[in-house]
Amino acid sequence: MSDGASAGLSVRVATSLSAIPAGAWNACANPHALLDALSASGDADAATDRDNPFVSHEFLMALEESGCTGRRSGWSPAYLLVEDEMGQLLAAAPSFLKSHSQGEYVFDHGWADAYERAGGRYYPKLQVAAPFTPATGPRLLVADGPRAAEARAALIAGLEALRSQTQASSVHVTFAQEPDVAALEQAGYLERNDLQFHWQNEAFADYDDFLATLASRKRKALKRERREALSAGITVEALSGRDLTEGVWDDFFAFYEDTGSRKWGRPYLNRAFFSRVGAAMGERIVLMMAKRAGRYIAGAINFRGANTLYGRNWGCIEDHPFLHFEVCYHQAIDYAIAHGLARVEAGAQGEHKLARGYRPVITRSLHHIADPGLRRPVAAYLTQERAQIAAVQAALMAELPFRKTGASDG
């Protein structure tokens, strides 16, 4: 396809990441100019959202090779590529044609139902995302260079051309960050907001140093919670790299499958994915595994960026009070402090994270809907929803467990 390409640039679609060299894709996914701009922005959230593992060639390839993405899963790869006259990759988008709205964490089922009741066809839709991963990161992947702005514009135009050619109803760019948000809004996309809970490292020396920032009652509650979580003789190990043996993955998958089956009916990720992602990027994985009586009983998988620990999936085969909080949230804080990471992202939703020192943060997604008959009511709804999300964030900020400035710490 060439629609929307600037003079000298070409836009095409690849249906498999295997056709794209890892180095070329990753140079677009995490260009140095973007990392420098984010770090210099002064925005705590943006500055730590660097070297995102979920748009890396390795992560997306593990999903594809394991069959978690692909036609049978309803996530058909349609990677959009922008190349120069010499065939050099300048920009890319992790884009998928979707036949459903599962695994996205930005819920548009209501839009689909309303459109189809009115006689429209909502699916397929074009999704630009890190599949099954509610983590903010780059979505319009643009390599460093003098033609970066031109390549980004060609990528946005290419998304609309691809939507038209595939007769998709819409384009959805979920969990986006700047400068993608600004570029997509300028192109007429509608912004949608939601809330997550992220922990910020204020150069803490250790967990006790972090606890000292909490109100006395909250601090005592968390100390008690951590003691009780491990009171049954449970220990927690942080495993990475060579520690991620097939036996460990067998145990973790049993936890994940049990919890995923109860939450979603069918887990999104299969056993093969964990083997492949562990082999491809094991040094960027931190698997927190809880052990009791000589065997693993629970675990949570995290991925590392340059400055961020991203909490993803959890599961267990034994229920113990507060163990979920210990393995997913407290251990992640311990790890981030010990390794000098600036932030922990604890995944989607969960106001219970607030009491553990995680702050409410607004996430952003962008949506282009072709039919004006659907676009108008969605735009009106999103205006109201953004105001509601902002109000909820403000209310939650007032409930943070931290000591008030100048307050007694009795």
TIMARKOL-881720 format. One record per residue (C-alpha): residue number from 1; residue in three letters; x, y, z. Coordinates in Angstrom, 3 decimals. Layout:
! residues N
    n  res      east     north        up
  NUM  ALA         X         Y         Z
...
This chain:
! residues 410
    n  res      east     north        up
    1  MET     0.000     0.000     0.000
    2  SER     1.189     3.527    -0.658
    3  ASP    -1.796     5.673     0.414
    4  GLY    -0.734     8.520     2.691
    5  ALA     2.990     8.145     2.070
    6  SER     5.092    11.274     1.661
    7  ALA     7.163    11.679    -1.468
    8  GLY     9.934     9.116    -1.361
    9  LEU     8.439     7.182     1.537
   10  SER     6.515     3.953     1.105
   11  VAL     4.001     2.386     3.472
   12  ARG     3.351    -1.340     3.541
   13  VAL     1.842    -3.997     5.796
   14  ALA     3.627    -7.070     7.140
   15  THR     1.540    -9.970     8.419
   16  SER     4.425   -11.436    10.417
   17  LEU     7.162    -9.857    12.497
   18  SER     9.534   -12.575    11.294
   19  ALA     9.929   -10.596     8.064
   20  ILE    11.223    -7.551     9.953
   21  PRO    14.786    -7.505    11.372
   22  ALA    14.743    -7.164    15.152
   23  GLY    17.330    -4.391    15.135
   24  ALA    15.363    -2.256    12.679
   25  TRP    12.088    -2.712    14.586
   26  ASN    13.670    -2.016    17.976
   27  ALA    15.389     1.127    16.655
   28  CYS    11.881     2.447    15.951
   29  ALA    10.406     1.142    19.213
   30  ASN    12.891     2.879    21.498
   31  PRO    14.765     5.636    19.651
   32  HIS    17.296     7.618    21.652
   33  ALA    15.672    10.944    20.762
   34  LEU    12.375     9.866    22.299
   35  LEU    14.049     8.623    25.454
   36  ASP    15.979    11.863    25.831
   37  ALA    12.836    13.934    25.263
   38  LEU    10.870    11.980    27.828
   39  SER    13.637    12.259    30.402
   40  ALA    13.958    15.993    29.865
   41  SER    10.215    16.614    30.022
   42  GLY    10.105    16.831    33.818
   43  ASP     6.942    14.721    33.825
   44  ALA     7.482    11.903    36.340
   45  ASP     5.263     9.512    34.441
   46  ALA     6.714    10.256    31.006
   47  ALA    10.307    10.336    32.200
   48  THR    10.172     6.782    33.492
   49  ASP     8.202     5.318    30.598
   50  ARG    11.354     4.397    28.690
   51  ASP    12.663     1.337    26.896
   52  ASN     9.201    -0.206    26.885
   53  PRO     9.507    -4.014    26.699
   54  PHE     6.015    -4.588    25.307
   55  VAL     6.614    -3.075    21.882
   56  SER     9.971    -4.803    21.471
   57  HIS    10.477    -7.250    18.611
   58  GLU    11.178    -9.984    21.162
   59  PHE     7.919    -9.592    23.089
   60  LEU     5.696    -9.279    20.030
   61  MET     7.475   -12.179    18.320
   62  ALA     6.915   -14.416    21.364
   63  LEU     3.197   -13.648    21.148
   64  GLU     3.133   -14.397    17.444
   65  GLU     5.211   -17.581    17.507
   66  SER     3.197   -19.026    20.395
   67  GLY    -0.109   -18.361    18.643
   68  CYS    -1.350   -15.869    21.241
   69  THR    -1.663   -13.446    18.336
   70  GLY    -2.663   -14.578    14.873
   71  ARG    -5.828   -15.155    12.894
   72  ARG    -7.146   -17.923    15.156
   73  SER    -6.843   -15.684    18.226
   74  GLY    -8.690   -12.777    16.625
   75  TRP    -5.506   -10.676    16.733
   76  SER    -4.378   -10.791    13.077
   77  PRO    -1.017    -9.024    12.714
   78  ALA    -1.057    -6.122    10.269
   79  TYR     2.191    -4.392    11.194
   80  LEU     2.309    -1.043     9.420
   81  LEU     5.771    -0.092     8.130
   82  VAL     7.135     3.165     6.709
   83  GLU    10.338     2.847     4.653
   84  ASP    12.553     5.244     2.749
   85  GLU    13.743     4.972    -0.846
   86  MET    16.460     2.483     0.168
   87  GLY    14.050     0.226     2.045
   88  GLN    15.244     1.378     5.478
   89  LEU    12.592     1.141     8.182
   90  LEU    11.763     4.602     9.521
   91  ALA     8.567     3.927    11.445
   92  ALA     6.229     1.099    12.413
   93  ALA     3.037     0.413    14.325
   94  PRO     2.170    -2.757    16.286
   95  SER    -1.221    -2.959    14.587
   96  PHE    -3.719    -5.822    14.481
   97  LEU    -7.030    -6.474    12.790
   98  LYS    -9.414    -7.517    15.545
   99  SER   -12.589    -9.584    15.298
  100  HIS   -13.498    -8.931    18.952
  101  SER   -12.640    -6.581    21.831
  102  GLN   -10.905    -9.003    24.198
  103  GLY    -7.473    -8.477    25.740
  104  GLU    -7.357    -4.699    25.291
  105  TYR    -8.268    -3.299    28.756
  106  VAL    -9.957    -0.301    27.136
  107  PHE   -13.541    -1.413    26.893
  108  ASP   -15.570    -0.565    23.798
  109  HIS   -18.113    -3.398    23.908
  110  GLY   -20.884    -0.839    24.407
  111  TRP   -19.845     1.022    21.253
  112  ALA   -19.827    -2.222    19.281
  113  ASP   -23.247    -3.289    20.569
  114  ALA   -24.840     0.091    19.847
  115  TYR   -23.373     0.256    16.338
  116  GLU   -24.480    -3.241    15.415
  117  ARG   -27.979    -2.693    16.824
  118  ALA   -28.178     0.311    14.506
  119  GLY   -27.258    -1.897    11.545
  120  GLY   -23.521    -1.184    11.380
  121  ARG   -20.585    -3.615    11.392
  122  TYR   -18.084    -2.823    14.131
  123  TYR   -15.678    -5.678    13.427
  124  PRO   -13.076    -5.878    12.081
  125  LYS   -11.462    -2.944    13.801
  126  LEU    -7.817    -1.882    13.685
  127  GLN    -6.027    -2.015    17.041
  128  VAL    -2.620    -0.429    17.699
  129  ALA    -1.493    -1.890    20.986
  130  ALA     0.754    -4.121    23.007
  131  PRO    -1.584    -7.138    23.093
  132  PHE    -2.933    -8.224    26.485
  133  THR    -0.882    -5.487    28.162
  134  PRO    -2.384    -2.380    29.795
  135  ALA     0.918    -0.507    29.982
  136  THR     1.494     2.953    28.552
  137  GLY     4.211     3.169    25.931
  138  PRO     5.069     4.253    22.383
  139  ARG     2.551     3.178    19.740
  140  LEU     3.710     5.095    16.673
  141  LEU     7.250     3.743    16.601
  142  VAL     9.487     6.254    14.837
  143  ALA    13.267     5.926    14.494
  144  ASP    15.658     8.803    15.083
  145  GLY    16.531    10.879    12.038
  146  PRO    15.766    14.014    10.036
  147  ARG    12.627    12.443     8.564
  148  ALA    11.033    11.409    11.876
  149  ALA     8.139    13.887    11.677
  150  GLU     7.494    12.961     8.060
  151  ALA     7.541     9.262     8.932
  152  ARG     5.095     9.738    11.826
  153  ALA     2.696    11.581     9.533
  154  ALA     2.980     8.806     6.945
  155  LEU     2.268     6.227     9.639
  156  ILE    -0.913     8.016    10.757
  157  ALA    -2.089     8.378     7.163
  158  GLY    -1.239     4.723     6.604
  159  LEU    -3.454     3.647     9.494
  160  GLU    -6.430     5.377     7.892
  161  ALA    -5.595     3.836     4.505
  162  LEU    -5.343     0.394     6.073
  163  ARG    -8.626     0.889     7.898
  164  SER   -10.311     1.829     4.634
  165  GLN    -8.784    -1.041     2.656
  166  THR    -9.793    -3.626     5.256
  167  GLN   -13.255    -2.063     5.739
  168  ALA   -12.602    -1.768     9.453
  169  SER   -14.961     0.444    11.402
  170  SER   -12.332     2.232    13.458
  171  VAL    -8.737     2.610    14.630
  172  HIS    -7.902     2.322    18.340
  173  VAL    -4.502     3.318    19.741
  174  THR    -4.526     2.210    23.355
  175  PHE    -2.283     3.214    26.279
  176  ALA    -0.485     5.830    24.210
  177  GLN     2.112     8.361    25.335
  178  GLU     3.416    11.644    23.966
  179  PRO     4.244    12.564    21.252
  180  ASP     1.814    10.027    19.788
  181  VAL    -1.147    11.491    21.688
  182  ALA    -0.584    14.989    20.307
  183  ALA    -0.061    13.757    16.738
  184  LEU    -3.177    11.585    16.786
  185  GLU    -5.358    14.291    18.325
  186  GLN    -4.195    16.668    15.595
  187  ALA    -5.290    14.010    13.091
  188  GLY    -8.789    14.033    14.572
  189  TYR    -8.647    11.086    16.960
  190  LEU   -10.843    11.149    20.083
  191  GLU    -9.096    10.885    23.447
  192  ARG   -10.276     8.484    26.126
  193  ASN    -8.980     8.446    29.712
  194  ASP    -8.854     5.878    32.468
  195  LEU    -7.001     5.392    35.756
  196  GLN    -4.180     3.140    36.865
  197  PHE    -2.102     3.070    40.035
  198  HIS     1.659     3.618    39.887
  199  TRP     4.255     3.740    42.652
  200  GLN     6.916     6.462    42.527
  201  ASN    10.405     5.979    43.916
  202  GLU    11.599     9.126    45.690
  203  ALA    15.184     7.897    45.991
  204  PHE    14.257     5.643    48.925
  205  ALA    17.093     3.772    50.583
  206  ASP    14.887     0.779    51.448
  207  TYR    11.267    -0.188    52.122
  208  ASP    11.367     1.255    55.626
  209  ASP    12.463     4.573    54.142
  210  PHE     9.340     4.477    51.951
  211  LEU     7.157     3.522    54.924
  212  ALA     8.390     6.577    56.779
  213  THR     6.499     8.737    54.278
  214  LEU     3.170     7.164    55.282
  215  ALA     0.840     8.197    58.065
  216  SER     1.491     6.216    61.243
  217  ARG    -1.715     4.170    61.057
  218  LYS    -1.129     3.261    57.404
  219  ARG     2.497     2.372    58.085
  220  LYS     1.564     0.008    60.898
  221  ALA    -1.127    -1.619    58.752
  222  LEU     1.318    -2.391    55.950
  223  LYS     3.913    -3.801    58.350
  224  ARG     1.260    -6.081    59.804
  225  GLU     0.039    -7.043    56.339
  226  ARG     3.528    -8.084    55.217
  227  ARG     4.109   -10.131    58.373
  228  GLU     0.820   -11.964    57.991
  229  ALA     1.366   -12.639    54.286
  230  LEU     4.512   -14.634    55.076
  231  SER     3.416   -16.038    58.433
  232  ALA     2.780   -19.568    57.097
  233  GLY     6.475   -20.072    56.424
  234  ILE     6.283   -18.504    52.974
  235  THR     9.336   -17.025    51.277
  236  VAL     9.501   -15.035    48.056
  237  GLU    12.193   -15.323    45.367
  238  ALA    12.855   -12.906    42.484
  239  LEU    13.845   -14.943    39.407
  240  SER    15.336   -13.638    36.157
  241  GLY    17.459   -14.846    33.259
  242  ARG    18.829   -18.333    33.770
  243  ASP    16.637   -18.816    36.836
  244  LEU    13.638   -19.031    34.488
  245  THR    13.783   -22.764    33.843
  246  GLU    11.037   -24.752    32.166
  247  GLY    10.115   -26.158    35.572
  248  VAL     9.641   -22.660    36.933
  249  TRP     7.485   -21.742    33.941
  250  ASP     5.422   -24.897    34.461
  251  ASP     4.708   -23.825    38.024
  252  PHE     3.950   -20.225    37.138
  253  PHE     1.676   -21.200    34.243
  254  ALA    -0.350   -23.403    36.574
  255  PHE    -0.900   -20.366    38.811
  256  TYR    -1.689   -18.088    35.878
  257  GLU    -4.054   -20.570    34.228
  258  ASP    -6.024   -21.147    37.432
  259  THR    -6.490   -17.437    38.124
  260  GLY    -7.031   -16.532    34.467
  261  SER    -9.709   -19.177    34.024
  262  ARG   -11.641   -17.802    36.986
  263  LYS   -11.317   -14.170    35.820
  264  TRP   -11.774   -14.405    32.048
  265  GLY   -12.950   -17.940    31.314
  266  ARG    -9.845   -18.555    29.184
  267  PRO    -6.408   -17.053    29.825
  268  TYR    -5.043   -14.912    27.010
  269  LEU    -1.502   -16.316    27.153
  270  ASN    -0.531   -19.953    26.590
  271  ARG     2.272   -22.047    28.004
  272  ALA     4.417   -21.709    24.877
  273  PHE     4.457   -17.934    25.200
  274  PHE     6.231   -18.036    28.560
  275  SER     8.956   -20.337    27.266
  276  ARG     9.521   -18.152    24.218
  277  VAL     9.495   -14.826    26.028
  278  GLY    11.753   -16.222    28.745
  279  ALA    14.287   -17.389    26.169
  280  ALA    14.115   -14.145    24.183
  281  MET    14.174   -11.565    26.978
  282  GLY    14.637   -13.375    30.287
  283  GLU    16.964   -10.707    31.667
  284  ARG    14.083    -8.221    31.390
  285  ILE    11.685   -10.456    33.306
  286  VAL    11.358   -10.479    37.097
  287  LEU     9.279   -13.419    38.264
  288  MET     8.265   -13.165    41.917
  289  MET     7.646   -16.707    43.161
  290  ALA     6.253   -17.539    46.613
  291  LYS     7.360   -20.852    48.151
  292  ARG     5.960   -22.844    51.055
  293  ALA     7.043   -26.248    52.310
  294  GLY     9.543   -26.649    49.496
  295  ARG     7.248   -25.898    46.556
  296  TYR     6.075   -22.805    44.705
  297  ILE     2.478   -21.847    45.499
  298  ALA     2.041   -18.413    43.872
  299  GLY     3.764   -16.023    41.516
  300  ALA     3.630   -12.717    39.652
  301  ILE     5.431   -11.810    36.448
  302  ASN     7.002    -8.380    35.958
  303  PHE     8.884    -6.878    33.014
  304  ARG    11.671    -4.298    33.290
  305  GLY    12.079    -1.149    31.269
  306  ALA    15.030     1.178    31.692
  307  ASN    13.477     2.869    34.734
  308  THR    10.176     1.060    35.291
  309  LEU     9.005    -2.277    36.645
  310  TYR     5.778    -3.346    34.977
  311  GLY     3.610    -5.725    36.972
  312  ARG     1.585    -8.056    34.771
  313  ASN     0.057   -11.435    35.630
  314  TRP    -0.509   -13.135    38.973
  315  GLY    -1.744   -16.542    40.057
  316  CYS    -1.732   -18.978    42.973
  317  ILE    -2.690   -22.530    43.946
  318  GLU    -2.965   -21.801    47.679
  319  ASP    -4.896   -18.961    49.277
  320  HIS    -3.139   -17.073    52.075
  321  PRO    -4.206   -13.721    53.565
  322  PHE    -2.473   -10.748    51.930
  323  LEU    -0.205   -12.959    49.756
  324  HIS    -1.434   -11.315    46.569
  325  PHE    -0.537    -7.872    47.942
  326  GLU     2.878    -9.079    49.099
  327  VAL     3.910   -10.774    45.847
  328  CYS     2.450    -8.218    43.430
  329  TYR     2.907    -4.872    45.189
  330  HIS     5.264    -4.936    48.189
  331  GLN     7.857    -7.154    46.509
  332  ALA     7.742    -4.959    43.419
  333  ILE     8.482    -1.913    45.578
  334  ASP    11.356    -3.761    47.263
  335  TYR    12.799    -4.668    43.872
  336  ALA    12.424    -1.167    42.425
  337  ILE    14.196     0.400    45.404
  338  ALA    17.008    -2.159    45.367
  339  HIS    17.596    -1.683    41.628
  340  GLY    17.134     2.082    41.449
  341  LEU    13.995     1.977    39.309
  342  ALA    11.886     5.124    39.286
  343  ARG     8.460     3.581    39.096
  344  VAL     6.299     0.484    39.454
  345  GLU     3.270     0.171    37.203
  346  ALA     0.911    -2.328    38.794
  347  GLY    -1.377    -2.999    35.831
  348  ALA    -5.017    -2.160    35.259
  349  GLN    -7.566    -0.969    37.803
  350  GLY    -7.490    -1.756    41.540
  351  GLU    -8.194     0.990    44.095
  352  HIS    -6.823    -1.362    46.759
  353  LYS    -3.371    -0.359    45.477
  354  LEU    -3.907     3.122    46.894
  355  ALA    -3.411     1.941    50.484
  356  ARG    -0.084     0.362    49.442
  357  GLY     1.349     3.704    48.299
  358  TYR     0.388     3.556    44.613
  359  ARG    -0.903     6.835    43.161
  360  PRO    -3.767     7.298    40.660
  361  VAL    -2.449     8.123    37.187
  362  ILE    -4.479     8.936    34.075
  363  THR    -3.950     6.695    31.041
  364  ARG    -4.785     7.825    27.511
  365  SER    -6.107     6.112    24.413
  366  LEU    -7.001     7.532    21.004
  367  HIS    -9.877     6.449    18.766
  368  HIS   -10.732     7.192    15.150
  369  ILE   -14.281     6.190    14.166
  370  ALA   -15.105     6.400    10.482
  371  ASP   -18.915     6.606    10.619
  372  PRO   -20.058    10.071    11.808
  373  GLY   -23.236     8.460    13.128
  374  LEU   -21.178     6.568    15.710
  375  ARG   -18.411     9.116    16.111
  376  ARG   -20.718    11.918    17.336
  377  PRO   -22.268    10.067    20.307
  378  VAL   -18.908     8.522    21.244
  379  ALA   -17.270    11.969    21.222
  380  ALA   -20.014    13.341    23.492
  381  TYR   -19.677    10.375    25.841
  382  LEU   -15.893    10.710    26.031
  383  THR   -16.145    14.388    26.960
  384  GLN   -18.251    13.453    29.971
  385  GLU   -16.098    10.422    30.808
  386  ARG   -12.860    12.440    30.836
  387  ALA   -14.388    14.873    33.327
  388  GLN   -15.531    11.985    35.515
  389  ILE   -12.098    10.354    35.432
  390  ALA   -10.436    13.641    36.410
  391  ALA   -12.848    14.024    39.316
  392  VAL   -12.223    10.473    40.507
  393  GLN    -8.466    10.996    40.306
  394  ALA    -8.736    14.161    42.407
  395  ALA   -10.847    12.360    45.007
  396  LEU    -8.397     9.459    45.177
  397  MET    -5.433    11.805    45.519
  398  ALA    -7.089    13.134    48.667
  399  GLU    -7.103     9.590    50.088
  400  LEU    -3.411     8.838    49.627
  401  PRO    -1.855     7.229    52.721
  402  PHE     1.073     9.634    52.938
  403  ARG     1.728    11.903    55.911
  404  LYS     0.410    15.421    55.467
  405  THR     3.036    18.105    55.352
  406  GLY     3.604    19.406    58.858
  407  ALA     1.334    16.771    60.439
  408  SER     2.306    14.921    63.583
  409  ASP     3.536    11.361    63.078
  410  GLY     2.265    10.055    66.382
